[in-house]
Amino acid sequence: MTDKPPTPDDGLQEEFNRWAAAGEGEKMERHHRVITEKTIRLMDLGPGERVLDLGCGSGWATRLLARLVGEGPEGFGQVVGLDLSDEMIRQARAASKDFDNILYVWGSAQQIPWEENFFDKVLSVESFYYYPDQDRALSELFRVMAPQGRLFILINLYQDNPYSLEWVDKLKVPVHVRSEAEYVELLRKHAFAKVQACRIPDDTPTPDNYQTTSFRSLDDLRAFKRIGALLLAGSKPDLRNPAPGYTIY
Ligand SMILES: C[S@@+](CC[C@H](N)C(=O)[O-])C[C@H]1O[C@@H](n2cnc3c(N)ncnc32)[C@H](O)[C@@H]1O
């Protein structure tokens, strides 16, 4: 019997386990919180909804989502946090003991371990550009989303924010650097409807004594935050209903 050859996901898992062990989960919360909260407001979540947090890391955003969909007149909402790093999942579970509507699952965006037509909303924060096969991840998202479900992909690394390109070389794993227009086309190719892209700036001030190793200067960091993250949104069409004027006999 031969050993299975390593997959691109194996390299990502190792790298993000290192991040988790180095306490990067908490740091990411500090860096991504403002843009994520703005995005969550746009998600218009309500009690009873089923939400996926794809690439959930240490689970801080999963917990924000869980508070918004919890028990209410519409029922009892649930949030699934999915991540490729088992160490991130372990940390997320440890920090979410008070929540009874969160389930953390270790798995890959390339093969989402969930049934089809399930999630009303999907959030993915700063994770999508790492997926080796983004086409496959989008097919999987389309499969697990409910008809009329809404997808929200938030990324800080994209071609149209030139300052984001300053830290690509520091990453130890391969990433995709696409433009907004390319991402919009990619989502449309996967049959997502109402595809939209917008910018989510981080308007928190950067103090003059802030230390950055990711950017060439504080002015570059400020410009990066001003341009903002790219938010891609789309809907899964309701394939159960025939188009207007079209009757199935
Ligand atoms: C930069 S971190 C962001 C984590 C979290 N969303 C946050 O904002 O704090 C990227 C996350 O994506 C996860 N990830 C990378 N590739 C993945 C894949 N193929 N499937 C699922 N998760 C993946 C990593 O393990 C990591 O936790």
The ligand as a Tripos MOL2 file, in Angstrom:
@<TRIPOS>MOLECULE
LIG
   27    29     1     0     0
SMALL
NO_CHARGES

@<TRIPOS>ATOM
      1 C1         -6.6900   34.5440    7.5250 C.3       1 LIG1
      2 S1         -7.5670   33.2700    8.3660 S.3       1 LIG1
      3 C2         -9.1440   34.0480    8.7210 C.3       1 LIG1
      4 C3         -9.8810   33.3490    9.8300 C.3       1 LIG1
      5 C4        -11.1670   34.0330   10.3020 C.3       1 LIG1
      6 N1        -12.1700   34.0730    9.2640 N.3       1 LIG1
      7 C5        -10.8650   35.4180   10.8120 C.2       1 LIG1
      8 O1        -11.1860   36.3970   10.1270 O.co2     1 LIG1
      9 O2        -10.3030   35.5180   11.9060 O.co2     1 LIG1
     10 C6         -7.9810   32.1320    7.0640 C.3       1 LIG1
     11 C7         -8.6930   30.8850    7.5550 C.3       1 LIG1
     12 O3         -9.1290   30.1290    6.4280 O.3       1 LIG1
     13 C8         -8.9120   28.7560    6.7060 C.3       1 LIG1
     14 N2         -8.7990   28.0190    5.4310 N.ar      1 LIG1
     15 C9         -7.8130   28.1050    4.5100 C.ar      1 LIG1
     16 N3         -8.0560   27.2650    3.5020 N.ar      1 LIG1
     17 C10        -9.2190   26.6300    3.7730 C.ar      1 LIG1
     18 C11       -10.0060   25.6520    3.1020 C.ar      1 LIG1
     19 N4         -9.6280   25.1220    1.9450 N.pl3     1 LIG1
     20 N5        -11.1530   25.2460    3.6820 N.ar      1 LIG1
     21 C12       -11.5660   25.7590    4.8650 C.ar      1 LIG1
     22 N6        -10.8540   26.6850    5.5560 N.ar      1 LIG1
     23 C13        -9.7010   27.1260    5.0110 C.ar      1 LIG1
     24 C14        -7.6210   28.7440    7.5100 C.3       1 LIG1
     25 O4         -7.4210   27.5540    8.2330 O.3       1 LIG1
     26 C15        -7.7730   29.9740    8.3820 C.3       1 LIG1
     27 O5         -8.3640   29.6870    9.6170 O.3       1 LIG1
@<TRIPOS>BOND
     1     1     2 1
     2     2     3 1
     3     2    10 1
     4     3     4 1
     5     4     5 1
     6     5     6 1
     7     5     7 1
     8     7     8 2
     9     7     9 1
    10    10    11 1
    11    11    12 1
    12    11    26 1
    13    12    13 1
    14    13    14 1
    15    13    24 1
    16    14    15 ar
    17    14    23 ar
    18    15    16 ar
    19    16    17 ar
    20    17    18 ar
    21    17    23 ar
    22    18    19 1
    23    18    20 ar
    24    20    21 ar
    25    21    22 ar
    26    22    23 ar
    27    24    25 1
    28    24    26 1
    29    26    27 1
@<TRIPOS>SUBSTRUCTURE
     1 LIG1         1 GROUP 0 **** ****
